[in-house]
């Protein structure tokens, strides 16, 4: 009875309040705020929108090397500074100040190409023990071995007002920079001739300010570059491939296992083919011609190149991977440390080799390409037209970018390089929470950098 009384009183109170409100609203002949009288005093809310050319840069993974370009430290109980991991994509201030056009990740360092009309069109951050991101000595005679924030690298450009940096590629401790009309600039470690210049015995790379310029190759313009662990490859406008550097696994593709600083043309099955894409993050190389056919050479310890004869582990001459033809026209490839990826024109991703392939914990080795289900990349009834448009591979982790600008990553989560909030390995592709539309992804050993554009 008491409960019924309380409910009844509450109902009457609400009912009475409603009647009173309607009464006063009816009795008032003018609204509380007359728009004609107060229009100039009313607040105006404006929301910022991005321009079509705006770009953003996100980085995550190991912070200790400085490769993320974000200086962070936290105080521990003993008041000592301690670097930590960045488990989620973090927006770089550097990307707000400079118009970044290209990115690359090396072993503990990152390089950026920016749009500028002076000599400072290249920036680097992270490990710099071999001057791979330029020579920096704030105190004369004491060059910096680590840069915690992006610093400019002065390129010896002849015409800086017209020349533009259009591509960058990093190896273990060297860097190659592609320009639109002054060729390629190489810097950093040259102990195997990977910079395309003569090897100098006992050269001190820590204090070396050498930047080597390769203007053309046999009269042809260089249109693309790709650095492996300790070798470099150059693609010319006619589709020819030239290589230099470490060659113990056949990376140079000239029929032997010798290292060479000369830029020799890669032989084998790619002769006469117009190559349009190269990929290498270690000692294995994949290439695509203009017909969408795949070629490979270099290290094949896990059957990356030799699908049938697994005894041959060093492939010194490029081979046509005919087993890949059954999957349609291939538009992108990614060669990791022990695994490989390829993407066909329909947006389907295939993986093979050894490691976390993206097909679950039981599928860690395959000598033939296996398709990764499209549903793992967000294809469903609500997004039937979504497809993967770009792939990338690090030593032991992989990434894919979809047509919606979403980023998916999987593999060994060393130093939180997957950006998923922890350091647990992922056996299936998972979407990474990047707050922008991803356009380019670069994978290092223990960090990742994404070049993006705003959603609005």
C-alpha positions in Angstrom: 0.0 0.0 0.0 2.9 2.4 0.9 4.6 1.6 -2.4 1.4 2.3 -4.3 1.0 5.6 -2.5 4.6 6.7 -3.4 4.1 5.8 -7.0 0.8 7.6 -7.1 2.3 10.7 -5.5 5.2 10.6 -8.0 2.8 10.4 -10.9 0.7 13.3 -9.6 3.8 15.4 -9.1 5.0 14.7 -12.7 1.5 15.3 -14.1 1.1 18.6 -12.2 4.5 19.8 -13.3 3.6 19.0 -16.9 0.3 20.9 -16.6 2.0 24.0 -15.1 4.6 24.0 -17.8 2.0 23.9 -20.5 0.0 26.7 -18.8 2.9 29.1 -18.7 3.9 28.2 -22.2 0.4 29.0 -23.4 0.1 32.3 -21.4 3.4 33.6 -22.8 2.8 35.6 -26.0 6.5 35.9 -26.9 9.2 33.3 -27.0 12.0 33.4 -24.4 14.5 34.4 -27.1 13.4 36.5 -30.1 15.7 35.6 -33.0 15.1 39.0 -34.6 16.4 40.8 -31.6 19.3 38.6 -30.6 20.5 37.2 -34.0 23.8 39.2 -33.8 24.5 37.9 -30.3 23.8 34.3 -30.9 26.9 32.0 -30.8 28.3 30.6 -34.1 29.9 27.2 -34.0 32.5 26.4 -36.7 34.1 23.1 -37.2 37.5 22.8 -38.9 37.8 20.9 -42.1 40.9 19.6 -43.8 42.2 20.5 -47.2 42.5 17.8 -49.9 46.2 18.0 -49.7 46.6 17.8 -45.9 48.7 14.9 -44.6 49.2 13.4 -41.2 51.9 11.1 -39.8 51.3 8.4 -37.1 54.0 6.2 -35.5 54.1 3.5 -32.9 56.3 0.8 -31.5 59.6 1.1 -29.7 60.3 4.6 -28.5 63.9 4.1 -27.2 65.6 4.4 -30.5 63.9 7.7 -31.4 62.6 6.2 -34.6 59.0 7.3 -33.7 60.0 11.0 -33.8 58.1 11.5 -30.5 60.2 12.2 -27.4 58.5 10.7 -24.4 59.8 9.7 -21.0 58.3 8.6 -17.7 59.7 8.9 -14.3 60.3 5.6 -12.3 60.5 5.1 -8.6 64.3 5.7 -8.6 63.8 9.0 -10.5 65.6 7.7 -13.6 64.2 8.4 -17.0 62.8 5.3 -18.7 61.8 5.1 -22.4 58.6 3.1 -23.1 56.6 1.6 -25.9 54.0 3.4 -27.8 51.2 0.8 -28.0 48.8 2.8 -30.2 49.3 5.0 -33.2 50.4 8.4 -32.0 50.1 11.5 -34.2 53.5 13.2 -34.9 53.8 16.9 -34.5 56.4 16.8 -37.3 53.6 15.9 -39.7 51.7 19.0 -38.8 54.6 21.3 -39.5 55.9 19.8 -42.7 54.1 18.5 -45.8 55.4 14.9 -45.7 55.2 13.1 -49.1 57.0 9.8 -48.5 58.2 7.7 -45.6 60.5 4.7 -44.9 61.5 2.7 -41.9 65.0 1.2 -41.3 66.4 -0.8 -38.5 65.7 1.7 -35.6 65.4 4.8 -37.7 62.9 6.6 -39.9 63.3 9.0 -42.9 60.8 11.4 -44.3 60.6 13.2 -47.7 58.9 16.6 -47.4 57.6 19.1 -49.9 60.0 22.1 -49.8 61.8 24.5 -52.2 65.2 24.4 -50.4 67.9 21.8 -49.7 66.1 20.5 -46.6 63.6 18.1 -48.2 64.7 15.1 -46.2 64.4 14.5 -42.5 65.5 11.6 -40.3 65.1 10.4 -36.7 66.3 7.5 -34.7 69.6 5.5 -34.7 72.4 7.2 -36.6 75.5 5.1 -35.8 76.4 5.0 -39.5 75.2 8.5 -40.5 72.3 6.8 -42.3 70.2 9.9 -41.5 72.9 12.4 -42.1 75.8 13.8 -40.2 74.8 15.7 -37.1 77.3 17.1 -34.7 76.0 19.9 -32.4 79.4 19.8 -30.7 82.2 19.6 -33.2 83.8 16.2 -33.1 80.9 14.6 -31.2 78.4 13.4 -33.8 75.0 12.2 -32.6 74.4 8.5 -32.7 70.7 8.9 -31.8 68.2 11.5 -32.8 65.0 11.6 -30.8 63.2 14.0 -33.1 63.3 14.5 -36.9 66.3 16.5 -38.0 66.9 17.9 -41.5 69.4 16.2 -43.8 71.1 18.6 -46.3 71.2 17.0 -49.7 73.8 18.4 -52.2 71.2 19.4 -54.8 72.3 21.3 -57.8 68.9 23.0 -58.3 67.1 22.8 -55.0 64.2 25.1 -56.1 63.2 22.6 -58.8 64.4 19.3 -57.5 61.9 17.3 -55.4 62.4 14.2 -53.2 59.9 11.7 -54.5 60.9 8.5 -52.8 62.9 7.1 -49.9 64.0 3.6 -49.0 66.0 2.3 -45.9 68.1 -0.7 -45.3 69.7 -1.9 -42.0 72.0 1.1 -41.8 71.8 2.9 -45.1 69.4 5.1 -46.9 68.5 5.8 -50.6 66.7 8.9 -51.7 65.1 9.3 -55.1 64.6 12.7 -56.7 62.6 13.8 -59.7 65.5 15.0 -61.9 68.8 14.6 -60.0 68.9 10.9 -59.6 69.4 9.0 -56.4 71.4 10.0 -53.3 72.7 7.3 -51.0 74.1 7.7 -47.4 75.1 5.6 -44.5 76.8 2.2 -44.2 78.7 1.2 -47.4 80.7 -1.8 -46.0 79.3 -4.1 -48.7 79.0 -1.4 -51.4 75.2 -1.0 -50.8 75.5 2.8 -51.4 76.8 2.2 -54.9 80.3 3.5 -54.3 83.7 2.0 -53.8 84.2 0.3 -50.4 86.8 2.2 -48.3 88.6 -0.1 -45.8 88.0 0.9 -42.2 85.9 3.9 -43.2 84.4 5.7 -40.1 80.8 5.9 -41.0 79.9 7.5 -37.7 81.9 10.6 -38.7 81.4 10.4 -42.4 79.3 13.0 -44.1 79.5 11.3 -47.5 76.4 11.5 -49.6 76.8 9.7 -52.9 74.9 10.7 -56.0 73.8 8.3 -58.8 72.5 10.5 -61.6 71.6 7.8 -64.2 72.3 4.2 -65.0 73.5 3.6 -68.5 71.8 6.8 -69.7 68.5 5.8 -68.2 66.5 7.7 -65.5 65.9 5.9 -62.2 62.2 5.7 -61.4 62.2 3.7 -58.2 64.4 2.4 -55.4 64.3 -0.5 -52.9 66.7 -1.3 -50.1 67.0 -4.7 -48.6 69.0 -5.4 -45.4 72.5 -4.6 -46.9 71.8 -4.2 -50.6 70.1 -1.7 -52.9 68.1 -2.0 -56.1 67.3 0.6 -58.7 64.5 0.5 -61.3 64.9 2.4 -64.5 62.3 3.9 -66.8 62.5 1.0 -69.2 61.8 -1.5 -66.4 65.4 -2.8 -65.9 66.7 -3.6 -62.5 70.2 -2.9 -61.2 71.6 -4.0 -57.8 74.6 -3.5 -55.6 75.8 -4.4 -52.1 75.7 -7.7 -50.1 75.2 -10.7 -52.3 75.8 -13.9 -50.2 72.2 -15.1 -50.7 72.0 -14.1 -54.4 70.4 -10.7 -53.7 72.2 -9.1 -56.6 70.6 -11.5 -59.1 73.7 -11.8 -61.3 74.4 -15.5 -61.0 76.9 -15.5 -58.1 77.0 -15.0 -54.4 79.6 -12.2 -54.4 79.2 -8.7 -53.1 79.7 -5.8 -55.5 79.5 -2.0 -55.3 79.0 -1.7 -59.0 75.5 -1.3 -60.3 75.1 -4.4 -62.4 71.9 -5.3 -64.2 70.0 -8.1 -62.6 69.8 -11.1 -65.0 67.7 -14.3 -65.1 64.0 -14.5 -66.0 63.4 -10.7 -65.7 65.7 -9.9 -68.7 63.4 -8.5 -71.4 60.6 -7.9 -68.9 59.4 -4.5 -67.8 59.5 -4.6 -64.0 57.2 -2.1 -62.2 57.5 -3.1 -58.6 60.3 -4.3 -56.3 60.1 -5.4 -52.6 62.7 -6.5 -50.1 63.0 -6.1 -46.3 65.9 -8.5 -45.8 67.6 -10.9 -48.2 64.6 -12.1 -50.3 63.4 -10.1 -53.3 60.1 -10.1 -55.1 59.3 -8.3 -58.3 56.3 -7.7 -60.6 56.3 -7.0 -64.3 53.7 -4.9 -66.2 51.7 -8.0 -67.0 51.2 -8.8 -63.3 53.6 -11.8 -63.2 55.8 -12.4 -60.1 59.6 -13.0 -60.0 61.8 -13.8 -57.1 65.5 -14.3 -56.1 67.8 -14.2 -53.1 67.3 -16.1 -49.8 64.9 -19.0 -50.0 65.5 -21.0 -46.8 61.8 -21.3 -46.2 60.7 -21.9 -49.8 59.9 -18.3 -50.6 61.3 -18.6 -54.1 61.6 -22.4 -54.7 58.1 -23.8 -54.4 59.1 -27.3 -55.5 62.9 -27.7 -55.0 63.4 -26.7 -51.4 67.0 -27.8 -51.3 68.3 -24.8 -53.1 68.3 -22.0 -50.5 70.2 -19.2 -52.4 68.7 -18.2 -55.7 71.3 -16.2 -57.5 69.2 -15.6 -60.7 65.6 -14.3 -60.7 63.0 -17.0 -61.3 59.5 -16.6 -62.7 57.1 -17.8 -60.0 54.7 -19.5 -62.3 52.6 -20.9 -59.5 51.4 -17.4 -58.8 49.9 -17.0 -62.2 46.8 -19.0 -61.2 45.8 -16.2 -58.8 45.2 -13.6 -61.5 47.1 -10.4 -62.2 49.3 -9.4 -59.3 49.5 -5.7 -58.5 51.6 -5.6 -55.3 54.1 -7.8 -53.5 55.9 -7.7 -50.1 58.9 -9.7 -49.2 59.5 -10.1 -45.4 62.3 -11.8 -43.5 61.0 -15.4 -44.0 57.6 -14.8 -45.5 56.1 -13.3 -48.6 52.8 -11.6 -49.6 51.1 -10.8 -52.8 48.0 -8.9 -53.8 45.9 -9.5 -56.9 43.8 -7.0 -58.9 40.6 -8.2 -57.0 42.1 -7.2 -53.7 42.8 -10.7 -52.4 45.9 -11.3 -50.3 48.0 -14.4 -50.4 50.8 -15.5 -48.1 53.5 -18.1 -48.0 56.9 -18.9 -46.4 57.5 -19.2 -42.6 56.2 -17.3 -39.7 52.8 -15.8 -38.8 51.1 -15.8 -42.1 47.8 -14.4 -41.0 45.9 -17.7 -41.2 45.9 -18.7 -37.6 48.4 -20.3 -35.1 48.4 -23.6 -37.0 49.4 -22.2 -40.4 53.0 -21.0 -39.8 54.7 -22.5 -42.9 53.6 -23.0 -46.5 55.5 -23.5 -49.7 52.6 -22.4 -51.8 50.6 -19.1 -51.6 47.5 -19.4 -49.3 44.6 -16.9 -49.5 43.9 -14.9 -46.4 40.0 -14.7 -46.1 38.7 -11.3 -47.3 36.4 -11.1 -44.2 39.5 -10.6 -42.1 40.0 -7.3 -44.0 36.5 -6.0 -43.3 34.7 -7.3 -46.3 31.1 -8.2 -45.3 27.5 -7.5 -46.3 27.7 -3.9 -45.1 31.1 -3.3 -46.9 30.9 -5.6 -50.0 33.1 -3.3 -52.1 36.0 -2.9 -49.7 39.2 -4.4 -50.8 42.9 -4.4 -50.0 44.9 -1.9 -52.2 48.3 -2.1 -50.5 50.5 -4.6 -48.6 53.7 -4.4 -46.7 56.0 -6.8 -44.8 58.6 -6.4 -42.1 61.0 -9.0 -40.9 58.2 -10.8 -39.0 55.0 -8.8 -39.3 52.8 -7.7 -42.1 50.3 -5.0 -43.0 47.5 -4.3 -45.4 45.6 -1.1 -46.3 42.1 -1.2 -47.7 40.2 1.1 -50.1 38.5 2.6 -47.1 41.8 3.7 -45.7 41.7 1.1 -42.9 44.9 -0.5 -41.7 45.1 -4.2 -40.8 48.2 -5.7 -39.2 49.3 -9.2 -38.0 52.5 -11.1 -37.1 55.1 -10.9 -34.3 54.3 -7.9 -32.1 57.8 -7.0 -31.2 57.9 -3.8 -29.1 54.2 -3.1 -29.8 54.9 -2.5 -33.5 51.4 -3.7 -34.4 49.7 -0.8 -32.7 47.0 -2.9 -31.0 47.5 -1.8 -27.4 49.8 -4.6 -26.2 52.8 -6.8 -27.2 51.0 -10.0 -28.0 51.5 -11.7 -31.3 48.5 -11.7 -33.7 47.8 -14.7 -35.9 45.0 -13.0 -37.9 44.8 -9.5 -39.4 43.3 -7.0 -37.0 42.3 -3.4 -37.7 44.5 -0.8 -36.1 42.9 2.3 -34.7 44.5 5.0 -36.7 42.5 8.3 -36.6 42.9 9.1 -40.3 42.7 7.6 -43.8 45.9 5.6 -44.3 47.6 6.1 -47.6 51.1 4.6 -47.1 52.5 2.2 -44.5 56.2 1.6 -43.7 57.4 -1.3 -41.4 60.6 -1.3 -39.5 62.0 -4.1 -37.2 60.2 -2.8 -34.1 58.3 0.2 -35.2 55.7 1.3 -37.7 55.0 4.6 -39.4 51.8 5.5 -41.4 51.3 8.4 -43.8 47.6 9.4 -43.8 45.1 12.0 -44.8 42.2 13.4 -42.7 38.8 11.8 -43.0 37.2 15.3 -43.5 
